[in-house]
Amino acid sequence: MEIQKKYVPDIYLNISHFIDHFIMLIFAKAAYDAGLEFGLGYEGIIIFGLLGFILFGAMAPVAAILADKYSRSTLMVIFHFGVGISAILCSFANTPLELAIWLGFVGVFAAIYHPVGIAMLLKNSKNLGFRLGINGVFGNLGVAAAPLVTGYLLLIANWRLSFIIPGLVCLLFGLIFLFALRPEPQPKPEETSSGKKIAFAPQWQRALFALALTTTSGGFIFGSITFIIPRYFEIELSNLSSSVAVTGLLASMVYAIAGFAQLGAGWLIDRFSEKIILFIIGLGQIIFIFLASIVTDLQLFFVTLIATSFVFGQIPLVDTIMSRYIPDHARGKILSIKFVLNLSVGASVIPVSSLLLKAGYELSTLFTFMSGLAIFVVLASLILPSRKNIKIS
């Protein structure tokens, strides 16, 4: 079946975003049980997930280059089948090293989505902020579903099944995605009457520098929030429940509810200054992430919910700002650089957490550190050019 120069409606890209984050975070919840089988503690087993998270970011430029050479739709089809098969292979690992290798393959294929799938979404600039918000909600529902579904599968079976079933679902949706592809409508020409490509918007270098600050600090904060909270809740919500299923449910509730903050952020982006929105988001992160480091039980649950809402609300804002300064022909490459920064920095959460725990620190220390990093988000809002509703094709 010819799959070049094709497109799919947003809903398929949104579901793919759900799958991407879901698959990448299975290990975050299954790590403790996998460690028990291999004779390792949580602080010892999580380091074997590092390769997957590094490649999740590092392979983004490769995905962007291949998408430019072949097509975005081709790469998206490969994404589904590659991630699905790799997840299933994780379940057959007999040693931590084998598990690390297969998680690495999961990261390689999962790296395709953000520079390629998001670029497909940005192709249509209509109601972009809100549409990115919806896409972000799907991604964060994947984040939310990972600890919930994995916790349930751990309860009724084991960590191996928690990779097999999502892998099979991913393969099935890959087939659905493939047959949903349709010929791409005649694109708006990127050539002006003079034959030149549409230019970058004024002050785009300054805007990208601000986004680089936001992306780098935000990558660590997002990685920490999505990877650590399931385990953090197991420790700090012990007065509420000691069940991995219950703490997984509570973590999922945080991710699911906070994910809808992206809809609100997307709606605001289409109407108000991105500088002001980014400033408020950064300030909210500083305050509520710090509070999450000093409270426990129900207070921790609600504070974490608010903090995570500010973290997730930043996601559509960054992509919308980028689309307002960068023309379509360059977005794949810029997105790939963005996700190398974001996801590679996010991958550092694993060794940092492992080292902190081995050194005798509590996970709450990580939240204090994240609160300090959020200062760079506020700084980025001050650097961002004072422009509103810049739109280029």
Long-range contacts (C-beta under 8 A, 24 or more apart in sequence): 1-178, 1-179, 3-71, 3-73, 3-74, 3-77, 3-178, 3-181, 4-70, 4-71, 4-73, 4-74, 5-71, 5-73, 5-183, 5-184, 6-71, 6-73, 6-181, 6-182, 6-183, 6-184, 7-73, 7-120, 7-123, 7-181, 7-182, 7-183, 7-184, 7-185, 8-73, 8-76, 8-120, 8-177, 8-180, 8-181, 8-182, 9-180, 10-121, 10-131, 10-134, 10-135, 12-176, 12-177, 12-180, 13-76, 13-117, 13-120, 13-121, 13-135, 14-134, 14-135, 14-138, 15-138, 15-173, 16-76, 16-79, 16-80, 16-113, 16-117, 16-173, 16-177, 17-113, 17-117, 17-135, 17-136, 17-138, 17-139, 17-142, 18-138, 18-139, 18-141, 18-142, 18-145, 19-80, 19-83, 19-142, 19-166, 19-169, 19-170, 19-173, 20-79, 20-83, 20-110, 20-113, 20-114, 20-117, 20-139, 20-142, 21-139, 21-140, 21-142, 21-143, 21-146, 21-226, 22-142, 22-143, 22-145, 22-146, 22-149, 22-166, 23-83, 23-87, 23-106, 23-110, 23-142, 23-166, 23-167, 23-170, 24-52, 24-53, 24-56, 24-106, 24-107, 24-110, 24-146, 25-142, 25-143, 25-146, 25-147, 25-226, 25-227, 26-87, 26-90, 26-146, 26-150, 26-162, 26-163, 26-166, 27-52, 27-90, 27-103, 28-146, 28-147, 28-226, 28-227, 28-230, 28-231, 29-146, 29-147, 29-150, 29-151, 29-154, 29-162, 29-230, 29-244, 29-248, 30-150, 30-154, 30-159, 30-162, 30-163, 32-231, 32-244, 33-154, 33-158, 33-159, 34-96, 34-99, 34-159, 37-158, 37-159, 38-95, 38-96, 40-96, 42-231, 42-357, 43-353, 43-354, 43-357, 43-358, 44-354, 45-96, 46-350, 46-353, 46-354, 47-350, 47-351, 47-354, 48-96, 48-97, 48-99, 48-100, 48-103, 49-100, 49-103, 49-350, 50-100, 50-347, 50-350, 50-351, 51-100, 51-101, 51-103, 51-104, 51-107, 52-100, 52-103, 52-104, 52-105, 52-106, 52-107, 52-110, 53-107, 53-223, 53-343, 53-346, 53-347, 53-349, 53-350, 54-107, 54-344, 54-347, 55-104, 55-107, 55-108, 55-111, 56-107, 56-110, 56-111, 56-343, 56-346, 56-347, 57-111, 57-219, 57-339, 57-340, 57-341, 57-342, 57-343, 57-344, 57-345, 57-346, 57-347, 58-111, 58-340, 58-343, 58-344, 59-107, 59-108, 59-111, 59-112, 60-111, 60-114, 60-115, 60-335, 60-336, 60-337, 60-339, 60-340, 60-343, 61-115, 61-333, 61-336, 61-337, 61-340, 62-111, 63-111, 63-112, 63-115, 63-116, 63-336, 64-115, 64-116, 64-119, 64-332, 64-333, 64-335, 64-336, 65-336, 67-115, 67-116, 67-119, 67-332, 68-332, 68-333, 72-116, 72-117, 72-119, 72-120, 72-332, 73-120, 73-181, 75-112, 75-116, 76-112, 76-113, 76-116, 76-117, 76-120, 76-177, 77-174, 77-177, 77-178, 77-181, 78-109, 78-112, 79-109, 79-110, 79-112, 79-113, 79-116, 79-117, 80-170, 80-171, 80-173, 80-174, 80-177, 80-178, 81-171, 81-174, 82-108, 82-109, 82-112, 83-109, 83-110, 83-167, 83-170, 84-167, 84-168, 84-169, 84-170, 84-171, 84-174, 85-167, 85-171, 86-167, 87-163, 87-164, 87-166, 87-167, 87-170, 88-163, 88-164, 88-167, 88-168, 90-163, 90-167, 91-160, 91-161, 91-163, 91-164, 91-167, 92-160, 111-339, 111-343, 114-335, 114-339, 114-343, 115-332, 115-335, 115-336, 115-339, 116-332, 118-319, 118-335, 119-328, 119-331, 119-332, 119-335, 122-319, 122-323, 122-328, 122-331, 123-187, 123-328, 125-323, 125-391, 125-393, 127-270, 128-270, 128-320, 128-323, 129-265, 129-266, 129-267, 129-268, 129-269, 129-270, 129-316, 129-317, 129-320, 130-263, 130-266, 130-267, 130-270, 131-266, 132-262, 132-266, 132-269, 132-315, 132-316, 132-319, 132-320, 133-262, 133-263, 133-264, 133-265, 133-266, 133-267, 133-269, 133-316, 134-262, 134-263, 134-266, 135-316, 136-259, 136-262, 136-266, 136-312, 136-315, 136-316, 137-259, 137-260, 137-262, 137-263, 139-259, 139-315, 140-255, 140-256, 140-258, 140-259, 140-262, 140-312, 141-255, 141-256, 141-259, 143-226, 143-255, 143-259, 144-251, 144-252, 144-253, 144-254, 144-255, 144-256, 144-259, 145-252, 145-256, 146-252, 147-229, 147-230, 147-248, 147-251, 147-252, 147-255, 148-248, 148-249, 148-251, 148-252, 150-248, 151-230, 151-244, 151-245, 151-247, 151-248, 151-249, 152-245, 152-248, 154-244, 154-245, 155-243, 155-244, 155-245, 188-393, 190-327, 190-328, 190-329, 190-393, 197-327, 197-329, 198-327, 198-328, 198-329, 198-392, 198-393, 199-327, 200-325, 200-326, 200-327, 200-330, 200-392, 201-324, 201-325, 201-326, 201-387, 201-390, 201-392, 202-385, 202-387, 203-325, 203-385, 203-387, 204-325, 204-326, 206-383, 206-384, 206-385, 207-321, 207-322, 207-324, 207-325, 207-384, 207-385, 208-322, 208-325, 208-326, 208-334, 209-383, 210-380, 210-381, 210-383, 210-384, 210-385, 211-318, 211-321, 211-322, 211-338, 211-380, 212-338, 212-341, 213-376, 213-377, 213-379, 213-380, 213-383, 214-278, 214-314, 214-318, 214-376, 214-377, 214-380, 215-318, 215-338, 215-341, 215-342, 216-341, 216-342, 216-345, 216-376, 217-373, 217-374, 217-375, 217-376, 217-377, 218-311, 218-314, 218-318, 218-342, 218-377, 219-341, 219-342, 219-343, 219-344, 219-345, 219-346, 220-345, 220-346, 220-348, 220-349, 220-370, 220-373, 221-285, 221-289, 221-311, 221-370, 221-373, 221-374, 222-311, 222-315, 222-342, 222-346, 223-343, 223-345, 223-346, 223-347, 223-348, 223-349, 224-346, 224-349, 224-353, 224-366, 224-367, 224-370, 225-307, 225-308, 225-311, 225-370, 226-255, 227-349, 227-350, 227-353, 228-349, 228-353, 228-363, 228-366, 229-254, 229-255, 229-304, 229-308, 231-363, 232-363, 232-364, 233-300, 233-301, 235-363, 236-296, 236-297, 236-300, 236-363, 236-364, 237-296, 237-297, 237-300, 237-301, 239-296, 239-297, 240-297, 240-298, 240-301, 250-301, 253-305, 254-301, 254-304, 254-305, 254-308, 255-308, 257-305, 257-309, 258-305, 258-308, 258-309, 258-311, 258-312, 259-312, 261-309, 261-310, 261-312, 261-313, 262-312, 262-313, 262-315, 262-316, 264-313, 265-313, 265-314, 265-315, 265-316, 265-317, 266-316, 266-320, 269-316, 269-317, 269-320, 272-388, 273-386, 273-388, 274-317, 274-320, 274-321, 274-384, 274-388, 275-381, 275-382, 275-384, 275-386, 276-381, 277-317, 278-314, 278-317, 278-377, 278-380, 278-381, 278-384, 279-378, 279-381, 279-382, 281-310, 281-313, 281-314, 281-317, 281-377, 282-374, 282-375, 282-376, 282-377, 282-378, 282-379, 282-380, 282-381, 283-378, 284-309, 284-310, 285-310, 285-311, 285-314, 285-370, 285-371, 285-374, 285-377, 286-371, 286-374, 286-375, 286-378, 287-371, 289-367, 289-370, 289-371, 289-374, 290-367, 290-368, 290-371, 292-364, 292-367, 293-364, 293-365, 293-366, 293-367, 293-368, 293-371, 294-364, 314-377, 321-384, 323-392, 324-387, 324-389, 324-390, 324-391, 324-392, 325-390, 325-392, 326-392, 327-392, 327-393, 328-393
